[in-house]
Amino acid sequence: MAKFMVTPANVAQREAWLGGAVPGVERVRPGLWSIPVPIPINPLRYVLVYALELPDGVAIIDAGWNTDEAYDALVAGLGVAGYAITDVKGVLVTHIHPDHYGLAGRVREASGAWIALHPADARLIRERYDDALIDSLVERERALLRRCGVPDLTLDELAGASMMIRHVVTMAKPDRLVEDGDDLKLPGWDLRAVWTPGHSPGHLCFVSPERRVLFSGDHVLAKITPIVAVHPQSGPNPLADYLDALAAVRKLEVDEVLPAHEYRFLELAERVDTVMAHHDARLAEIEQVLAEGGAAACWDVATRLTWSRPWETIPPFMRRSANNETLAHLAWLEAKGRVVREPGEPDLWRAP
């Protein structure tokens, strides 16, 4: 079956993405702006921050990494829209990954804005970003990777791979906790929160039924699929959470999807169907690997799967993501009784 290609809501924005460029600041529609904020040394290149006009300023959805380049781009983008950083009244954070949450604290320091997060992500902040606790999180990651069968020679490198981006986050406790279905009570906006766990435990999307738009964060993107992985701060079956959340947003009646990366697009339901089909294919591929090769550790399964590039060319951080994504698919299959785990060090997985 041919892969469905979504219709871009702005062709120039799509062409910028495909061409390796950063799109311009854009007035999406009255009262709504899209501001690309650069992500240094990252294939995603930028996060799309959305500025929602209020009677007394703006609220923004996501903020960017905590770098001077990102901060300056956010300030300049707000300036194009006619606002200063001091006009920001609130920061709605879709999830606590650095490219979305990293600048939120600095924005609050400059403007006094409130920061909003889902409680499931808010609970993870200290362990993830507090210098006094980060070592314990790395140790938990090392233990998980060891049970996955990661070779000793690369275990330390992979366990600490996230440390290289610690500096792009200012740890900031949220002022507001947002639950599924909450009305954000932004003057002039009928914005409602939709809890979409999977990519992170507390990932949020925001929907405006009146404007028929969905701010999808990383939950649904135009071309790529978000990482859904088992890790020390995830739930036991994040892929099940993610697929359930996809099914929930598929029912939303919207005309346009405004994601945090790539470009805006039109067909939500069709894109959700494509993403679900991608995961179905990955689950089937894992079952085939185990059926043909017998019991194997998660790491060994990951090395035998189809990735966007040869395994030996994947950098360490991305290998860890690939391993932990594979583990998420194995956990989903285990919950369905389609594979069996034999506990040990490493755990071995086999066909039932």
Phi, psi and omega in degrees: 000132181292144179287131180286132178254125181288159176271122179292141177283338176220110185298321180297322178295318177296316181296324177298316179298311183294332182270003179077018181255175176254127181291168179277167170295139188222135169276102186292317178193171182306126177084005185220129182234148174248125183235110177285129180243122188293146173247114185290140173050054183211134182297341177287335172071320182202159170247139178271109175270132180253129179254122182254119183289137177239167179301332184239019181154220179218154164250146178243147174258114187069172188219326183112178177285156178273076172232158178298321179299316180293316181298315181296322179293320178296315179298316180295320179296318175298324178297321176300324180281353178096019183232158174255164178301330180289349178274355181285121182263335182203150176238109176271111184263121180293324177191171193268017173292149191303326183285354179247322186256340192304321183270355187302318181295320180293323176296317179297319179299323183280331190237342187080011182295152172277155177244133181240137179217158170286144182304326182295327175277324180301326181292342186266350190301308187297313181297327184279324190237356177276124182302331182284345185245347189297328181298323180292327178292320178296321178296321177294322176295319179299318180295320179295316181294325178297319179290342175276351180088020177296132182301143181305324183297334182247001186298310182296319181298316181287322182298324182260016187298331182284346184297336183292344180247013179301326186287350183265017179229131167260114183296124184221118178291134181292149176271336182227141173252130186246123179259165177304129178087356181295139169278125183287348176054048173265121182306127180088359182231140175257054189275128181237140180277141175234115181285124185228070182293160178142293175295323166215158183298331183246026181301137179238140163252164179227129183241141173244101180300325182293316180273350178058047177232150176237122170272106195262000181055230176260001187295315178227119180242164188290322186235314183267167176248143181289155175291127173237109193223152167276129177207175187301337181255006179270170168283175183289337183221067185295333179293323176297318178300316183294314181295322175297319180292324175300315179299325180291314182288336179301332182281349183291138180265092180230157179260342185211143177248129181246094184275174180274349181220168178066251186203160180289149181212174192258317194265095182291307186299317182293322178293319176301316179300320179295318180294319178297319179296324176301315181290325175300318180294321179293320178298317179294323179295319178296316177300321180293319178301316181289324180293324183275328187251354181081188184302140182207153173286158181304315181302318180293323176297314182301320182292343183257003179270167178274121177242176183288349178209163178302143184306319185292345179262357180281127181292161187306314182300319181287331175295321177297316178299318180297318178298313184288331172293318177300319179298322178297320178290322176297319179298321178296315179296322178297317180297331179271358182076017183267345170220163180237137177259132173253103187300145178173199176225084016269164167294144175246142181243140180212163174293147181293000000 
